[in-house]
């Protein structure tokens, strides 16, 4: 069994900090719910407040802010003052990025870590972007759905908007989706890359791109019919390109009824059927078909489909389906 390392020497006992008088956090005389900070944290933040007040920017301030950040990685004031100090000292940014690699890995779900990385990359420029994509890939291997990491990747691509950075993005997404068909973050990122981030060289023919994406998402639905992420992507694709839901009626209907016992594997790129063993009817498909019928103003058939969801297929959302019926009838 390994003993815990001893706590660091308080700043109040360090000779190199003897010229600084710490500032305690202001609290009322009898706070209703006092926060029980550790003595180490109160000591470090007391000195942080003091250097912020004096405006000191030095290497010891970098050490102090790192200490505070390790104790509380969400301390946004410590992060902000650290960034200001890095800039003021012209601190080596590669050294700072190495530290951020460690802290991002340790505090993966803390927004402030990623924001600081973003500020550093803006200072370094495009030369840092390729390395950063590789680092993000490494982090996503640990947590494939981490919001901050995906958001950081989208910012990086959009900020530099460099063809070389965009070039391998669809292949990267394919890898992530194939690893987990239900990775909603990967599907969202695909929508961002294909439709929300401009038109890149070779993708000017948007009708071709839409056909490509329809084939892509349909094939993935056929592999996992009850994957909500793929159905949401399909809806978004049609909506963004102002296509009626009825565009894909033949495909949707394949997933709204039980698979025939004598069904055989069929190769149909436009309308790939569900594979053997698929759990049908698919709730998402029945909802989709109901929305198609509502779009066509066939409220009776839409109501029948919503009623099947409320009473049989998706009873946990019974009140919602009844609300849909009432809304359709009130128009």
Phi, psi and omega in degrees: 000129183271129178289147176291142178295149179295151179297150180295156178297130179302147180299331180293345180251007181263124182302324184290351178247012184293342181275000183246133176258117184294152176250120179286153177291134180288131173218152175297164183302319180229077182299142183295318181223077182295142178276129184272075177291150173288159178298323179297318181291317179298322180295311183294316182289333175298318178286328176297315178300324181293316182287329176295318180297322182278341181082018182292135174232110185205172179295326180291332175292322176298319178295320180293314180295323177298319179299312180297318181296321178293329177283326181213090185294350179262011181284089189296330178293322177296319178297314182297316181290328176297315179299315179300323180289319177303314181293315183296324182273354188055044183295140181303119185288333177293325177293317180295321180294324177298318176296319180294328175302315181293315184289323178295321178294324183278322183242061191300327187255024179256118185301319186300326178299314183289325177296319179296319176302319181299315179298319180295317181295323177298325178288320183287316180102191186303330182300338180272347191292317181298316177298321183293322176299319178296321179294318179299319178300320178296318180292319180292339174294336178272320183220096190289347185238020183292118185300313184299323183290315178296319179298319179296321179296317179295319177300315183300313180296315183289323184295314182272330178045050183259132182303323180296326178287321181288336193306317185260013189290320179294323176296320178298316180296318178304317180299315182291319180292319180293333177288325179208102183300338184261017179283094183299328179296320179292320178296317178298319180294323178298318179298319177299314183292315187282320191243335190253002187237026178091175181251121182261168182302132180093352181239025181291331178280091186290332176296320178295320180295318178298316178299318179300316182289326176297316178298316183299308185289324178297318179299321180287328174294322180297332179282328181215083188301332183263025178274103183299328182299317181291320178296321177295322177298318180298316177298314181298321179301312181293317182295315183298323183265012176054043177257138179295148178302328182296349177306329186242025181307313181302322179293313184299319184297335179298338187251009184256004180220155178303147180291127179303142182300327183264016183297141178246158177296127180240135177263108180217104184296320183288321182224070181294128182281164176294149180281168178301138179091358180294141179275105183234153001293151179269124183303315182298324180289319178297317177298317180299315181295323177298319179293326175297314181295322177295319178299326179276003181065026174263075187293326181300311180292323177299318180296320179301319180291317178296323179295322178296325177292315183294321189262340186228307194271331185214059187294337180297336178250031184307315182298324180294315181294324176294325176296318178300318180297313181297320180296316180296324181285337184276349182285000000 
